[in-house]
Amino acid sequence: MSLHPVVARVTARIVAKSKDSRAAYLSLIDDARDAGVNRPKLSCGNLAHGFAASGPDKLALRKGGAMNIGIVTAYNDMLSAHQPYGRYPEQIKVWAREVGATAQVAGGVPAMCDGVTQGQDSMELSLFSRDTIALSASVALSHGMFEAALLLGICDKIVPGLLIGGLRFGHLPMILVPAGPMPSGLPNKRKVEVRQLYAEGKVGRDELLEAESESYHDAGTCTFYGTANSNQMMMEMMGLHMPGSSFVHPHAKLRQELTRAAVHRATQIGWEGDDYRPLGHCVDEKAIVNAIAGLLATGGSTNHFIHLPAIARAAGIQIDWDDMDELSRAVPLIASVYPNGAGDVNAFAEAGGMPFVIRELVEAGLAHGDIRTVYGTSLLDGAKQPVLDGDALAWRPAPAQSADDRLLRPASAPFQAEGGLRLLGGGEQGIALGRACIKVSAVAKERWTIEAPCRVFADQNEALAAFKAGELERDVIVVVRFQGPAANGMPELHKLTPGLGVLQDRGFKVALVTDGRMSGASGKVPAAIHVSPEAKLGGPLAKLRDGDVVRVCAERGELCALVDQAEWNAREACPAPPEAMGTGRELFALMRHHADPAERGGSAILAAAGL
């Protein structure tokens, strides 16, 4: 199979521009392997502290002959996706002993739920929770007690944060361990209907809460294809999961056996194993391209336009939105999962899921098969479905055909010839408003271009108040500015979705433009998001005024204001609102003040480290 020329060209460009930073990174982790902190070099006092409370594993740790696996866990029992992790450490220790190894919980990382904080002040901590998770993972792994690690995390900022922190200890082999989605609940179409009825005041809070409770009703990941499930897809595309493990339910016997297999495999690829596969060598330029290709082919979360550049930088790899946009013009959309389609991730898995996607993309030359996975000799070894043969774990080849072509199609007959995400910039006319992303996989083609007068807000609650007051009953582009990393931590603005959806359903031409984030659940309303440079740092959005005609065109990649140049030049930028206090937001001021732009990943810790 030959590599698609666009995939080959973009990969070569990434390799070239990453040459120096990647070489420096590989040198760093090679030095850590050879001369870094590790158990044989710990003093007796260090080591005694490290195994003091290890119970049945104490003797093995004292002797030093057994491989020790560090567990970094994002467990809490408030997040449905992470609640199953509560019992994992004890299970992992048992399964490690089966193969003569030991395991210890190296540390925990915070795990906030965007579903709980959506539309709340605390959403302004969300993006920087990723940096906090990376720092926490680094603290956990800093003890030098481990020859491999298992990273337990699923949701939005948690997997990127674990990877960023883990990659700085990239001499250690690591496997990401998922816990699976909850069973399907209320049909997604009905959930959207109730949300919009509530936005219109046609149903009350009790009806809305009942619908939401029927949607989010059990342990496991939310079943829509948002950032959490896009994380799982990317880990499979990068070969960092056990094959086909993303979308197996938490309570299934198969899920338990997949976790057991990950523990056993970690001992085989670990520092003292027979098949040493350090994380920093697994996550290379080809693996990053594979993650982008999977994101585009499945219409995944827009949040990864921020997370992927940050993950890549942690491994010394430089990517930007041009790379992602160019790949989007070559990689077809082969999955249609809610909010892009009707079915959820459970239906997607039943139709063939990630094994089908991996095989289709590799065989079409749209992803690199020759990457260093945690499990086999190529990514195609991951194009397999896990099954139970009696009580034993086995794998079978991906299905030859999709079981439901409404959800999953071959690369030769896709939903769209191009991927589900696009880059927006200036235009042939008017004033360029910056670079932005737009997710088009869920947007009807006739809405790919919206040109209308804008209404400008500095807060999503102001926009909602205007909607409820009937002030947006027209063709309108809603602009919500001062929402970038430097301004307020770049919250998601998913709270706006029902109201904007109502306006669109009433026949108006509607779009959203913001320097904030939208959501992994970005849906049918066109949204130009992550606008960079952000308004707080002097970006053009700061000069927009109510009534300016704005053009958003995914077809031609345009984001511009149709304002006379002389008038624009004469305008003063609107000042940013004062920084908010409360809900811990003031404690994140350091990160806001040092975060780099969205296209670089919106990270304060990577910017401060000069990565």
Buried (B, 14 or more C-beta within 10 A) or exposed (E): EEBBEBBBBBBEBBBEBBEEBBEEBBEBBBEBBEEBBBBEEBEEEBBEEBBEEBEEBEEBBEEEEBBBBBBBBBBBEEBBBBBBBEEBBEBBBEBBBEBEBBBBBBBBBBBBBBBEBBBBBBBBBBBBBBBBBBBBBBBBBBBBBBBBBBBBBBBBBBBBBBBBBBBBBBBBBBBBBBBBBBBBBBBBEEBBBBBBBBBBEEBEEEEBEEBBEBBBBBBBBBBBBBBBBBBBBBBBBBBBBBBBBBBBBBBEEBBBBBBBBBBBBBBBBBBEBEEBBBBBBBBBBBBBBBBBBBBBBBBBBBBBBBBBBBBBBBBBBBBBBBBBBBBBEBBBBBBBBBBBBBBBBBBBBBBBBBBBBBBBBBBBBBBBBEBBBBBEEBBBBBBBBBEEEEEEBEBEEBBEEBBBEEBBBBBEEBBBEBBBBBBBBBBEEBBBBBBBBBBBBBBEEEBBBBBBBBBBBBBBEEBBEBBEEEEBEBBBBBBBBBBBBBBBBBBBBBBBBBBBBBBBEEEBBBBBBBBBBBBBBBBBBBBBBBBBBBBBBEBBBBBBBEEBBBBBBBEEBBBBBBBEEEEBEEEEBBEBEEBBEEBEBEEBEEBBEBBBBBBBBBBBBBBBEEB
